[in-house]
Amino acid sequence: MTPPTAPQGAAPSEGPQPVPAILPVTLTVNGQERTLNLDPRVSLLDTLREHLHLTGTKKGCDHGQCGACTVLLDGQRVLSCLTLAVMHDGQEVTTVEGLGTPDDLHPLQDAFIRHDGYQCGYCTPGQLCSSVGTLDEIARGVPSHVTDDLNDVSFSANELRERLSGNLCRCAAYPNIIAAVSEVHAAQSGAATQEAAQ
């Protein structure tokens, strides 16, 4: 049997093209637009740490199992070790450095300090970004695996534990972290209730 040929007059197939060795990528990181020329195989985590020198985001397992590398991508929680930077051209990335400053802490950072949710601190950047994303998910009504009523997502310790289960803490500060996030949720809920009453 002879291999098929292109119909007479048709252009020959060019075949697969090689991937460029370097690609331009523009990300808005912590509110600042940054354009980088990157190897398309570089993870978002390595881009943040090695190219932008934002070392708050930690490399734990580098396999998506520990949550230490969690960042917010367009407001959604993402494990930055499992995604390539070139996949997110034009998107907004928030790392722990973008949550607050030493003089103006994010409410979750402040609560983590009060409740001793930091302990050794290695997992804390991922825990904080995951907690910010979690509170937003609950506020938007996004259900989890333990949500009883998919049409009525509400805050509970069980819901919170499920949503943060992808963030490991070797110091076992889980009760402190749950207490910190619960405190911030209560404060946000109280503020929302007051605004609605006005």
N, C-alpha and C positions, 0 to 999 in steps of 0.2 A: 504494500500500500504506500502510495506517495503522500508526503505531507501536504496539507492544504496550502494553497498560495493565495495571495491577495488578488482580487478581481483585476482584470486588465484595466489599466488607467488609474487604479487606486494608489494612493501614496503608501509606501512600505511602512509597516509599524515601527515606531521609534523605540518601543520597548520601555522598560522602567528607567527612569532617570535617577541618577545618584542624588542623595540628600546632600544639600550644601553643608560644608564643614562648620560654618558659622552662620547664625541667623540673628537678625536684629529683633529684639523683644522690648516692648515698652510696657512697664508695669507702674501702677500708682501704688507706692509702698508707704504706708503710714501718712497718706495725704500728699506725698511728693512724687511727681512723675519722674521715672527713671528709665532711660533707654540703654540697653546693654547689648553687646554682641556676644552671643552664647553658642556653645556647642549644643546641638538639639538634644543631646542625651543627658544634660545636666538637670538634676532635680530642682524643684522649687526650693527645697531646704538648702541645698548646696549653693544655689544662687543667692539666697538671703545671707548665709553665713560667710561664704568665700568671696562673692563678688560685691556684695553691698555691706559687708562687715557688720551685719546685724546678728550678733551672736546670742541674743536672748532666746531665740528658738533653738531648742536642743536636738542633737542627734543622739537618740537612745539606741533603738534596735536597728534602725534603717530598713525595717521590713513592715511597718504599719501595725505593729503589735503593742506598742507602749504608749502612744499618744503624746510623747514629749515634744514632738515637732508640730503640734496642732497650731494652725494659724487660721485667720478668717479670710476667705476669698469671696469677694463681693458679699460679705456678711455671713457666709456659710462656713461651718467648721470643715477643715480639710487637713488631712495628714500630708504635710508638705514633702515628706520623704517618698511618697508614692505617686507623685505627679511631676511631670516635666514642666519646667518654666515656660518653654515655648508654647505650651498648650494654653497659656493664660495671657497671651498678648492682649493688651488693652484692658485688663481687669485690675481690680483694686485688692491689694493685700494688706491686711492689718496684722502686725506682729505684737508681741507683748510690749515692745518699745513704743508702739502707737496707741496703747490703751491709756496711758497717763504719764505724768512726769513726777519726779521726786517732790516737787512743790504742789502738784495738783494730781493726786492719785485717782485712778478710776475707783468707783465705789467698791468693786470686787477686790482690788488690790488692798484697799483700806481694811475691808472685812477679813481678808486672809491674814493680815497682820494681827488684828484683834483676836482672831480665833486660832492663831498659831497653825494656819494651814500651810505655811511655808516649810517648816522643818528644814531639811537639807537644802531645799530650793531647786533641785535639778528638774523635777517634773513641773514646777510651778508655772513657767510660761505657758506650757501646753494646757495645764489645768485652768489657768485664767482665760485663755482664748476659748477653750471648750465651754467654760462656764458662761462667758458672754454669749456665745452662740446658742447654748442651751436655753438661757433665759429668753432670748429672742424667739427661738422655736416655740417655746411654750406660749409666749405672748401672741404669736401668730396662729396658734392652734394646730401646730404640726404634731401628729400623734407619734408615740413610740411603741415599742413592742409590748409594753405593760399598760398602755392606755386602755382603760375599761370601755369608755364610750368614745368612739372615734370622732363623734360630732361635738364632744365637750371635753377638750383637753384642759386639765387643771393641774396645778402645781401640787406635788406631794414629795415626801422624802423618797418614796419608792420610785416615782417617776424620775427624780433627780439622780438617784443611784444608777438607774438603767441608762440614762443619757450620758452619764460621766463614766460608765464602765469601761470605755475604751482608753481611759487615761489612768495608767498605773502609777502607784506611789509606793516605793520600796520602804518608806518610813511609816507607812500605814496611817497617814494623816486623814484618812477618809472621813471620819466623824467631824473633824475640824473643818474640812472643806465643805461638807454638806451644811454644817452650821453657818459658815460664811456665806455661801450662796443663798441659803434660806433667808438669812438676814437681809441681804440685798433685794431678794424677791419681795419680801414683806415691805421694805421701804418703797420700792417701785410701785407695788400694788397700792399702798397707802397714798402715794403721790397721785397716781392715776385716779383713785377714788375721789380725792379732794378736787382735782381738776374737773372731773365729771359733775361734781356737785355745784361748781361755780357757774 
